[in-house]
Amino acid sequence: MSKQLTTGIAVAAALAVVGLFF
C-alpha cells in the first residue's frame, strides 16, 4: 500500500470520527 493511499485513508477516517462526534 502506498504512503499516499494510507494517508488518505487516515484522513478520511479522522474526518468520519470528527463528523460523528461533532
PDB file with one MODEL, atoms N, CA, C and O in Angstrom:
MODEL        1
ATOM      1  N   MET A   1       0.852  -1.204   0.000  1.00  0.00           N
ATOM      2  CA  MET A   1       0.000   0.000   0.000  1.00  0.00           C
ATOM      3  C   MET A   1       0.880   1.244   0.000  1.00  0.00           C
ATOM      4  O   MET A   1       1.826   1.351   0.780  1.00  0.00           O
ATOM      5  N   SER A   2       0.556   2.179  -0.881  1.00  0.00           N
ATOM      6  CA  SER A   2       1.371   3.386  -0.973  1.00  0.00           C
ATOM      7  C   SER A   2       1.153   4.299   0.220  1.00  0.00           C
ATOM      8  O   SER A   2       0.100   4.274   0.858  1.00  0.00           O
ATOM      9  N   LYS A   3       2.164   5.106   0.511  1.00  0.00           N
ATOM     10  CA  LYS A   3       2.064   6.022   1.660  1.00  0.00           C
ATOM     11  C   LYS A   3       0.946   7.033   1.438  1.00  0.00           C
ATOM     12  O   LYS A   3       0.235   7.396   2.375  1.00  0.00           O
ATOM     13  N   GLN A   4       0.790   7.491   0.177  1.00  0.00           N
ATOM     14  CA  GLN A   4      -0.253   8.481  -0.113  1.00  0.00           C
ATOM     15  C   GLN A   4      -1.634   7.895   0.155  1.00  0.00           C
ATOM     16  O   GLN A   4      -2.504   8.571   0.704  1.00  0.00           O
ATOM     17  N   LEU A   5      -1.834   6.629  -0.235  1.00  0.00           N
ATOM     18  CA  LEU A   5      -3.134   5.986  -0.027  1.00  0.00           C
ATOM     19  C   LEU A   5      -3.404   5.812   1.459  1.00  0.00           C
ATOM     20  O   LEU A   5      -4.513   6.060   1.932  1.00  0.00           O
ATOM     21  N   THR A   6      -2.377   5.381   2.196  1.00  0.00           N
ATOM     22  CA  THR A   6      -2.531   5.202   3.646  1.00  0.00           C
ATOM     23  C   THR A   6      -2.896   6.521   4.315  1.00  0.00           C
ATOM     24  O   THR A   6      -3.758   6.566   5.193  1.00  0.00           O
ATOM     25  N   THR A   7      -2.233   7.593   3.893  1.00  0.00           N
ATOM     26  CA  THR A   7      -2.525   8.919   4.454  1.00  0.00           C
ATOM     27  C   THR A   7      -3.951   9.329   4.125  1.00  0.00           C
ATOM     28  O   THR A   7      -4.645   9.895   4.969  1.00  0.00           O
ATOM     29  N   GLY A   8      -4.387   9.050   2.915  1.00  0.00           N
ATOM     30  CA  GLY A   8      -5.743   9.399   2.501  1.00  0.00           C
ATOM     31  C   GLY A   8      -6.779   8.685   3.359  1.00  0.00           C
ATOM     32  O   GLY A   8      -7.768   9.281   3.785  1.00  0.00           O
ATOM     33  N   ILE A   9      -6.537   7.383   3.610  1.00  0.00           N
ATOM     34  CA  ILE A   9      -7.465   6.603   4.440  1.00  0.00           C
ATOM     35  C   ILE A   9      -7.479   7.149   5.863  1.00  0.00           C
ATOM     36  O   ILE A   9      -8.540   7.259   6.477  1.00  0.00           O
ATOM     37  N   ALA A  10      -6.309   7.489   6.388  1.00  0.00           N
ATOM     38  CA  ALA A  10      -6.214   8.017   7.752  1.00  0.00           C
ATOM     39  C   ALA A  10      -6.974   9.341   7.866  1.00  0.00           C
ATOM     40  O   ALA A  10      -7.690   9.568   8.842  1.00  0.00           O
ATOM     41  N   VAL A  11      -6.817  10.206   6.871  1.00  0.00           N
ATOM     42  CA  VAL A  11      -7.510  11.497   6.875  1.00  0.00           C
ATOM     43  C   VAL A  11      -9.018  11.281   6.785  1.00  0.00           C
ATOM     44  O   VAL A  11      -9.785  11.934   7.492  1.00  0.00           O
ATOM     45  N   ALA A  12      -9.443  10.361   5.912  1.00  0.00           N
ATOM     46  CA  ALA A  12     -10.872  10.083   5.753  1.00  0.00           C
ATOM     47  C   ALA A  12     -11.457   9.542   7.053  1.00  0.00           C
ATOM     48  O   ALA A  12     -12.562   9.916   7.447  1.00  0.00           O
ATOM     49  N   ALA A  13     -10.703   8.654   7.724  1.00  0.00           N
ATOM     50  CA  ALA A  13     -11.177   8.084   8.991  1.00  0.00           C
ATOM     51  C   ALA A  13     -11.276   9.181  10.052  1.00  0.00           C
ATOM     52  O   ALA A  13     -12.234   9.217  10.823  1.00  0.00           O
ATOM     53  N   ALA A  14     -10.282  10.076  10.089  1.00  0.00           N
ATOM     54  CA  ALA A  14     -10.299  11.158  11.069  1.00  0.00           C
ATOM     55  C   ALA A  14     -11.502  12.069  10.834  1.00  0.00           C
ATOM     56  O   ALA A  14     -12.167  12.481  11.785  1.00  0.00           O
ATOM     57  N   LEU A  15     -11.781  12.382   9.569  1.00  0.00           N
ATOM     58  CA  LEU A  15     -12.927  13.242   9.251  1.00  0.00           C
ATOM     59  C   LEU A  15     -14.232  12.547   9.636  1.00  0.00           C
ATOM     60  O   LEU A  15     -15.164  13.194  10.112  1.00  0.00           O
ATOM     61  N   ALA A  16     -14.299  11.235   9.432  1.00  0.00           N
ATOM     62  CA  ALA A  16     -15.508  10.488   9.786  1.00  0.00           C
ATOM     63  C   ALA A  16     -15.736  10.533  11.297  1.00  0.00           C
ATOM     64  O   ALA A  16     -16.866  10.717  11.749  1.00  0.00           O
ATOM     65  N   VAL A  17     -14.672  10.367  12.072  1.00  0.00           N
ATOM     66  CA  VAL A  17     -14.775  10.408  13.534  1.00  0.00           C
ATOM     67  C   VAL A  17     -15.206  11.802  13.987  1.00  0.00           C
ATOM     68  O   VAL A  17     -16.071  11.936  14.852  1.00  0.00           O
ATOM     69  N   VAL A  18     -14.602  12.840  13.402  1.00  0.00           N
ATOM     70  CA  VAL A  18     -14.975  14.216  13.750  1.00  0.00           C
ATOM     71  C   VAL A  18     -16.439  14.457  13.399  1.00  0.00           C
ATOM     72  O   VAL A  18     -17.160  15.108  14.155  1.00  0.00           O
ATOM     73  N   GLY A  19     -16.879  13.939  12.261  1.00  0.00           N
ATOM     74  CA  GLY A  19     -18.261  14.106  11.839  1.00  0.00           C
ATOM     75  C   GLY A  19     -19.231  13.420  12.799  1.00  0.00           C
ATOM     76  O   GLY A  19     -20.321  13.930  13.062  1.00  0.00           O
ATOM     77  N   LEU A  20     -18.827  12.258  13.320  1.00  0.00           N
ATOM     78  CA  LEU A  20     -19.705  11.517  14.231  1.00  0.00           C
ATOM     79  C   LEU A  20     -19.846  12.216  15.579  1.00  0.00           C
ATOM     80  O   LEU A  20     -20.926  12.236  16.169  1.00  0.00           O
ATOM     81  N   PHE A  21     -18.734  12.794  16.062  1.00  0.00           N
ATOM     82  CA  PHE A  21     -18.748  13.376  17.403  1.00  0.00           C
ATOM     83  C   PHE A  21     -19.053  14.871  17.415  1.00  0.00           C
ATOM     84  O   PHE A  21     -19.474  15.419  18.433  1.00  0.00           O
ATOM     85  N   PHE A  22     -18.834  15.533  16.261  1.00  0.00           N
ATOM     86  CA  PHE A  22     -19.104  16.962  16.207  1.00  0.00           C
ATOM     87  C   PHE A  22     -20.067  17.280  15.055  1.00  0.00           C
ATOM     88  O   PHE A  22     -20.418  18.442  14.847  1.00  0.00           O
TER      89      PHE A  22
ENDMDL
END
